[in-house]
Amino acid sequence: MTKLQLTNRQHKLVVQFIKYWIGGGLEFWVGYGIFAVAYSVLHLWWLWGKLAADIIGWSINYFVQRYWAFADNAPRLSEIEHVRRYIIIEVIGFVIDYGIIGWLKYIGISPYFGFMLSAVFFTVWSYLWYRFWVFPETKGKITRSKKSE
């Protein structure tokens, strides 16, 4: 095997990350468009525009990640457990994201730049959380949370 050839496992992870990245890109650009309309066209406070962008973006992202990027990790947790974990991670991310954008806006930097900077951070953050906790590979075992037993 040459250095450029990937094992099946490595290939699977590269494909999974590309799918994740496409889904995240879809979430970002749809959200960015909604934010731009809300903030620059409708002249809403940046926070309301960001909230609208996130609600729609998170909904799109969940379905793309669950049923496309991480679809090969079946069988997995119950659907409710996936949703619960997704919401937990997104709420934590929400606080960090809004802190980044709000702080940058406070010091005079455009929330558009904050939106982009935050997206760079969350590209890595979210992939790791989704892969290892939200949509984990269970090697053929169905895993239930302690609360659902």
ABEGO torsion letter per residue (X at the ends): XBAABBBAAAAAAAAAAAAAAAAAAAAAAAAAAAAAAAAAAAGBBAAAAAAAAAAAAAAAAAAAAAAAAAAAAOBBBBAAAAAAAAAAAAAAAAAAAAAAAAAAAAAGBBAAAAAAAAAAAAAAAAAAAAAAAABBBAGGBBBBBAAAX
